[in-house]
Amino acid sequence: MADYIESLQKLAEQFGRLQGVGRKSAMRMAFSVVEMDVSDAADFAAAIMEAKEKIHACPICGNLTDEDVCTVCNDDSRDRRIVCVVEDVKAVMSIEKVREYKGVYHVLGGVISPVNGITPDKIRFRELIERVGNDDVEEVIIATNPTPDGEVTAMYISKYLKPLGVKVTRLAYGIPVGSDLEYADEVTLGRAIEGRRDV
């Protein structure tokens, strides 16, 4: 039984430490590694170590990179007058997939959450204020998630940025394409109405 193989259990426990990985998934991953041949397992382990050693936060925006600065900040075609503020790197990846946004980013590394003890000094808020104050930023798009903590963070950022004379906008959230209005919750419908545009 797998429960009695200590090394397999240890491996599954390590996979279980990954965000979003449950006990069963962790055990499946552990079995997958055990079933690899030695060279594949070595490549897998080397890839983990290489990523850990080389990948770091971009000193400008906080995005992940294995270069001095990230690909977005290094791209001269990006409009540096527009900064999109996101909670984490996954949001950058999601927005980049759409291929519509041409500005740059600022990754907060979390959201303000008084309940969880996350204050503005524990995210990259001060860096955002400094960046807006020092660069020729004209618009800041706040793209935090439409959660209570995301909304608090958006309002807090807006409160500090508006006196700097910069335009502050909020990403519109609404009804997903292909869904029915009757299944949309009040927050989603409210966002859809607030984010309406001319047609």
C-alpha positions as CSV (number, residue, x, y, z in Angstrom):
1,M,0.0,0.0,0.0
2,A,1.1,3.5,-0.8
3,D,0.4,4.6,2.8
4,Y,3.4,2.5,3.9
5,I,5.9,3.8,1.4
6,E,7.5,6.6,3.3
7,S,9.4,8.2,0.4
8,L,6.2,8.2,-1.7
9,Q,4.3,9.8,1.1
10,K,7.0,12.5,1.5
11,L,6.9,13.2,-2.2
12,A,3.1,13.5,-2.2
13,E,3.3,15.8,0.8
14,Q,5.6,18.1,-1.1
15,F,3.2,18.2,-4.1
16,G,0.4,18.8,-1.6
17,R,2.1,22.1,-0.5
18,L,1.4,23.5,-4.0
19,Q,-1.5,25.9,-4.2
20,G,-4.7,24.2,-5.4
21,V,-3.4,20.7,-5.1
22,G,-5.4,18.3,-3.0
23,R,-4.4,15.1,-1.3
24,K,-5.5,12.8,-4.2
25,S,-3.9,15.0,-6.9
26,A,-0.7,15.2,-4.9
27,M,-0.6,11.4,-4.7
28,R,-1.2,11.1,-8.4
29,M,1.7,13.5,-9.1
30,A,3.9,11.5,-6.8
31,F,3.1,8.3,-8.6
32,S,3.8,10.0,-12.0
33,V,7.3,11.0,-10.8
34,V,8.0,7.5,-9.4
35,E,6.9,6.0,-12.8
36,M,9.4,8.3,-14.7
37,D,12.7,6.9,-15.8
38,V,15.7,8.2,-13.9
39,S,16.8,10.7,-16.6
40,D,13.3,12.2,-16.8
41,A,13.1,12.5,-13.0
42,A,16.5,14.2,-13.0
43,D,15.3,16.7,-15.7
44,F,12.1,17.3,-13.7
45,A,14.1,18.1,-10.5
46,A,16.6,20.2,-12.5
47,A,13.8,22.3,-14.0
48,I,12.4,23.0,-10.6
49,M,15.8,24.1,-9.3
50,E,16.5,26.2,-12.4
51,A,13.2,28.0,-12.2
52,K,13.7,28.7,-8.5
53,E,17.3,30.0,-9.0
54,K,16.6,32.1,-12.2
55,I,13.1,33.5,-11.8
56,H,12.6,36.6,-9.8
57,A,10.4,39.7,-9.6
58,C,11.0,42.4,-12.1
59,P,12.4,45.4,-10.2
60,I,10.1,47.8,-12.2
61,C,6.7,46.2,-12.1
62,G,6.9,43.0,-10.0
63,N,6.1,40.6,-12.8
64,L,8.2,37.4,-13.0
65,T,11.2,37.2,-15.2
66,D,14.5,35.4,-15.6
67,E,16.1,38.5,-17.2
68,D,17.1,41.9,-15.6
69,V,13.6,43.2,-16.3
70,C,10.5,41.4,-17.6
71,T,9.5,41.2,-21.3
72,V,6.7,43.8,-20.9
73,C,8.9,46.4,-19.2
74,N,11.7,45.7,-21.8
75,D,9.3,46.2,-24.7
76,D,9.7,49.7,-26.2
77,S,6.4,49.5,-28.0
78,R,4.4,49.4,-24.7
79,D,2.6,52.6,-23.7
80,R,4.2,53.5,-20.3
81,R,1.6,56.3,-19.8
82,I,-0.9,53.5,-18.9
83,V,-0.3,51.2,-15.9
84,C,-2.6,48.3,-15.2
85,V,-2.5,47.3,-11.5
86,V,-3.1,43.6,-10.8
87,E,-3.0,41.4,-7.7
88,D,-0.6,38.8,-9.0
89,V,1.4,37.5,-12.0
90,K,-1.4,35.1,-13.0
91,A,-3.5,38.2,-13.8
92,V,-0.8,39.6,-16.0
93,M,-0.7,36.3,-17.9
94,S,-4.5,36.3,-18.3
95,I,-4.6,39.9,-19.7
96,E,-1.6,39.3,-22.0
97,K,-3.5,36.3,-23.6
98,V,-6.2,38.7,-24.8
99,R,-3.6,40.7,-26.7
100,E,-5.6,43.9,-26.4
101,Y,-3.8,45.8,-23.7
102,K,-0.7,47.8,-24.8
103,G,0.3,49.5,-21.6
104,V,2.5,48.2,-18.7
105,Y,1.7,46.6,-15.4
106,H,2.2,46.9,-11.7
107,V,1.9,43.7,-9.7
108,L,0.8,44.3,-6.1
109,G,1.6,40.8,-4.9
110,G,-1.7,40.6,-3.0
111,V,-4.6,42.7,-1.8
112,I,-5.3,44.7,1.3
113,S,-7.1,42.4,3.8
114,P,-7.5,43.7,7.3
115,V,-9.1,40.4,8.4
116,N,-6.0,38.5,7.3
117,G,-3.6,41.2,8.6
118,I,-2.5,42.3,5.1
119,T,-2.0,46.1,5.3
120,P,-0.9,48.4,2.4
121,D,2.8,48.1,3.6
122,K,2.7,44.3,2.9
123,I,1.9,44.7,-0.8
124,R,3.7,46.8,-3.5
125,F,1.5,49.9,-2.8
126,R,4.3,52.3,-1.9
127,E,6.2,51.3,-5.1
128,L,3.0,52.1,-7.2
129,I,2.7,55.6,-5.7
130,E,6.4,56.3,-6.3
131,R,6.2,55.0,-9.8
132,V,3.2,57.1,-10.7
133,G,4.8,60.1,-9.1
134,N,8.1,59.7,-10.9
135,D,7.0,58.5,-14.3
136,D,4.8,60.2,-16.9
137,V,1.8,58.0,-16.0
138,E,-1.5,59.4,-17.3
139,E,-3.9,56.5,-16.4
140,V,-3.9,53.7,-13.9
141,I,-6.3,50.9,-14.6
142,I,-7.2,49.0,-11.4
143,A,-7.7,45.3,-12.3
144,T,-7.9,43.7,-8.9
145,N,-10.5,40.9,-8.6
146,P,-14.1,41.8,-7.8
147,T,-13.9,40.4,-4.3
148,P,-14.4,42.4,-1.1
149,D,-10.7,42.6,-0.5
150,G,-10.1,43.5,-4.2
151,E,-12.7,46.3,-3.9
152,V,-11.1,47.7,-0.7
153,T,-7.7,47.7,-2.4
154,A,-9.1,49.4,-5.5
155,M,-10.7,52.2,-3.4
156,Y,-7.6,52.6,-1.3
157,I,-5.4,53.0,-4.4
158,S,-7.8,55.4,-6.1
159,K,-7.9,57.5,-2.9
160,Y,-4.1,58.0,-3.0
161,L,-3.7,58.3,-6.8
162,K,-6.4,60.9,-7.7
163,P,-4.7,63.8,-5.9
164,L,-1.6,63.1,-8.1
165,G,-3.7,64.2,-11.1
166,V,-3.7,60.8,-12.7
167,K,-6.8,59.3,-14.3
168,V,-7.9,56.2,-12.3
169,T,-10.2,53.6,-14.0
170,R,-11.5,50.3,-12.8
171,L,-11.7,47.2,-15.0
172,A,-15.3,46.5,-15.9
173,Y,-16.6,43.1,-14.8
174,G,-19.8,41.8,-16.3
175,I,-21.8,39.0,-17.8
176,P,-19.6,36.3,-19.4
177,V,-20.3,35.8,-23.1
178,G,-22.7,32.9,-23.6
179,S,-24.3,33.0,-20.2
180,D,-27.9,33.8,-19.2
181,L,-28.8,36.9,-17.2
182,E,-31.0,34.8,-14.9
183,Y,-28.0,32.9,-13.6
184,A,-25.9,36.0,-12.9
185,D,-25.5,37.2,-9.3
186,E,-26.2,40.8,-8.2
187,V,-22.6,41.8,-8.1
188,T,-21.9,40.6,-11.6
189,L,-25.1,42.3,-12.9
190,G,-24.2,45.5,-11.1
191,R,-20.7,45.4,-12.6
192,A,-22.2,44.8,-16.1
193,I,-24.5,47.8,-15.8
194,E,-21.7,50.1,-14.4
195,G,-19.3,49.0,-17.1
196,R,-21.8,49.5,-20.0
197,R,-20.6,51.3,-23.1
198,D,-22.1,52.8,-26.3
199,V,-23.0,50.4,-29.1
